[in-house]
Amino acid sequence: MTGPAAPDPDPARDPGLQPERTRLAWRRTTLACTVVAVLAAKQAVHDGISVAGVIATALCVLVWLGFLRVAHHRIQAVGSTARPAPMSVRAAMTATACTIALAGFAVAIVV
């Protein structure tokens, strides 16, 4: 006796709302990164503009722009086809590095 037949891996895939949820998740994450970058920049120049504050603000903006670029490309990829290509390792590493850097900036500014 044989087991049940394996289902067809792609029988006219119906993604349902999954692409929309993914786009919304990327947008929420981008918004959270934007808030962190703005608050970090505000805190860096809170006691007056200094060289260190300007450098910290520039680094926050640079990291935020990197994350924004990755998120924008991923949002477009998810919305362009029924089955988007997997996220590249480079894009995933960039998003991870930007997130860790923004978290590090937040900790450094608070402490």
C-alpha positions as CSV (number, residue, x, y, z in Angstrom):
1,M,0.0,0.0,0.0
2,T,1.3,3.4,-0.9
3,G,0.9,6.6,1.1
4,P,-1.3,9.5,0.0
5,A,-0.1,11.3,-3.1
6,A,2.0,14.4,-2.6
7,P,0.1,17.6,-3.4
8,D,1.2,19.6,-6.5
9,P,3.8,22.2,-5.2
10,D,2.3,25.1,-7.2
11,P,-1.3,24.4,-8.4
12,A,-2.1,28.0,-9.5
13,R,-0.9,29.5,-6.2
14,D,-3.4,31.7,-4.4
15,P,-1.3,33.9,-2.1
16,G,-4.3,35.3,-0.4
17,L,-3.5,38.2,1.9
18,Q,0.1,37.1,2.7
19,P,1.7,39.6,0.3
20,E,-0.3,42.4,1.8
21,R,0.6,41.4,5.3
22,T,4.3,41.3,4.3
23,R,4.1,44.7,2.7
24,L,2.5,46.1,5.8
25,A,5.1,44.5,8.1
26,W,7.9,46.1,6.1
27,R,6.1,49.5,6.2
28,R,5.7,49.2,10.0
29,T,9.3,48.3,10.4
30,T,10.4,51.2,8.2
31,L,8.2,53.5,10.3
32,A,9.8,52.2,13.5
33,C,13.3,52.7,12.1
34,T,12.3,56.2,11.1
35,V,11.1,57.1,14.6
36,V,14.3,55.6,16.1
37,A,16.5,57.6,13.7
38,V,14.6,60.9,14.4
39,L,14.7,60.4,18.2
40,A,18.4,59.5,18.1
41,A,19.2,62.5,16.0
42,K,17.1,64.7,18.3
43,Q,18.8,63.4,21.4
44,A,22.3,63.7,19.8
45,V,21.9,67.4,19.3
46,H,19.7,68.0,22.4
47,D,22.4,69.8,24.4
48,G,23.5,71.9,21.5
49,I,25.1,71.1,18.2
50,S,28.6,69.5,18.5
51,V,30.8,67.6,16.2
52,A,30.0,64.3,17.9
53,G,26.2,65.1,17.6
54,V,26.5,65.9,13.9
55,I,28.5,62.7,13.3
56,A,25.9,60.6,15.3
57,T,23.1,62.2,13.4
58,A,24.8,61.5,10.1
59,L,25.4,57.9,11.0
60,C,21.7,57.5,12.0
61,V,20.5,59.0,8.8
62,L,22.9,56.8,6.8
63,V,21.8,53.6,8.5
64,W,18.1,54.6,8.1
65,L,18.6,55.2,4.4
66,G,20.2,51.8,4.0
67,F,17.3,50.1,5.7
68,L,14.8,52.2,3.7
69,R,16.4,51.1,0.5
70,V,16.2,47.4,1.4
71,A,12.6,47.7,2.6
72,H,11.6,49.6,-0.6
73,H,13.1,46.9,-2.8
74,R,11.4,44.1,-0.8
75,I,8.0,45.8,-0.8
76,Q,8.2,46.2,-4.6
77,A,9.3,42.5,-5.0
78,V,6.5,41.2,-2.9
79,G,3.9,43.2,-4.8
80,S,5.2,42.6,-8.3
81,T,4.5,38.9,-8.7
82,A,2.4,36.1,-7.2
83,R,5.5,34.3,-6.0
84,P,8.3,36.8,-5.3
85,A,11.9,35.6,-5.3
86,P,13.5,34.9,-1.8
87,M,15.2,37.8,-0.2
88,S,18.9,37.9,-1.1
89,V,21.5,37.2,1.6
90,R,23.0,40.6,1.0
91,A,19.6,42.4,1.5
92,A,18.9,40.3,4.6
93,M,22.3,41.1,6.1
94,T,21.9,44.8,5.3
95,A,18.5,44.9,7.0
96,T,19.9,43.0,10.0
97,A,23.0,45.3,10.2
98,C,20.9,48.4,10.0
99,T,18.5,47.2,12.7
100,I,21.4,46.3,15.0
101,A,23.1,49.6,14.3
102,L,20.0,51.6,15.1
103,A,19.5,49.6,18.3
104,G,23.1,50.3,19.2
105,F,22.6,54.0,18.6
106,A,19.5,54.0,20.8
107,V,21.4,52.3,23.6
108,A,24.4,54.6,23.2
109,I,22.3,57.7,23.3
110,V,20.2,56.7,26.3
111,V,23.2,55.5,28.4
